[in-house]
């Protein structure tokens, strides 16, 4: 390869990496303008504009008409749904999730760690009238969710990833420091399940149990979520027992094993 061709290839790879950085920025913010994206990424406004224009054309971003800023596009949601739907772990867990939803009457989730966040592979919504909105394929910071804490308590790598990140505050009850987080993980290990009560969203609570591999490392979590008035309090222990039972059943499927980013 000539030096000119090599330079062109390297430039193309840098553009791809910067485009992915744009998506990462907008994963953390509802919307951003071109100037702010350029500032955060250390690139010129014109370069940022070219990148967002291309990403909009492909459906990965969309422009907000009122503000002329940009937010994530529907194509990313479609890809997230596709990734989740092709997970063999999801297929094996689905009967257990359906049974758990029938037992509790609440929304149930299956989630796996992805870097310093949890990726929601499956969701079965509650049949009850009062419920909360969630979606398959979404990513949530580990410290905000019961699923994240359940996995981090039994997986040192996931715990380290969470501690290396800032503890984003969503509500007054959100964990704010590494010390709080590590204390929460110790309590989770002692009881065998994690909970989140209005830590991610006001009025929302969840209970999660880890799915362990043969070495005792957590690779996924099953959770039950719903209004705090129904999840927290007197029903928490019974819900936790049911969630732990479902996670143990999934763990006992011997052909399920971990490979890199998920079970298969």
Helices and strands as residue ranges (DSSP letters): H 3-28, H 34-41, H 45-57, E 61-63, E 70-72, H 74-85, H 88-104, E 107-114, E 117-124, E 139-141, G 142-144, H 146-152, H 156-163, H 178-191, E 194-197, E 204-212, E 218-227, H 228-231, G 233-235, H 236-251, E 258-259, E 262-263
